[in-house]
Amino acid sequence: MRILGIDPSVRCTGYAILESVGKTPTAIFFGKIQNPPRLTQAECAFRIYQTIRGLILEYRPEEVAMEGVIYVQNTRTAVALGGARGAAMAAIGEGNLPFFEYPAKSVKKAVTGTGGAQKNQVGFMMRAILGLKETPGPDEADALAIAMAHAQARVIGRLKAE
C-alpha cells in the first residue's frame, strides 16, 4: 500500500510517500513545499496544488492521509490553513483517491507513544523507525508521521475515509 502523507501549511507544506508492506513501512520520498513570503495566498495554494498533483501522478499513492483541522485563535491563520488544505484536497479529488484525516495528537501518539510529543521527538522517531540517514525537518517529519499513523490504522482496522 502506497500512502501520501500531507502536513498542510500555506508557507511550508510537508509531504511524504510511504510504502507500507506488513509491519515495516519504507519512506519512498519526502520533502516540503516552501512558499516564499513574497507570494500571495493564491499563488501559494496553486503551488501546493501543482506539487501534490505531481506527487500523485509520479508516485501513484493508493490513499492519502492529512493532518486534521487544528484549532487556531487567529482568523487569518485559520483561513490561510484552510486554503492550503483546500489546494491539497483539490489535487486529491482530481486523483480520485481515498482521503483520511488524523488529529495531530493521534499522529504523535502513534509514532512516539505520547500525544504531547514535541516536533524534534517526532523527527527523531521517524528517523529511527524508518531507518533514515538524517533526521527530517519538522514539516517532512510530520508528513512522514501522518502517513505512518495511517499505515498503523490500516493494520489495526481503524479507518474512516472522508
Order of alpha helices (4+ residues) and beta strands (2+ residues): beta-beta-beta-alpha-beta-alpha-beta-alpha-alpha-alpha
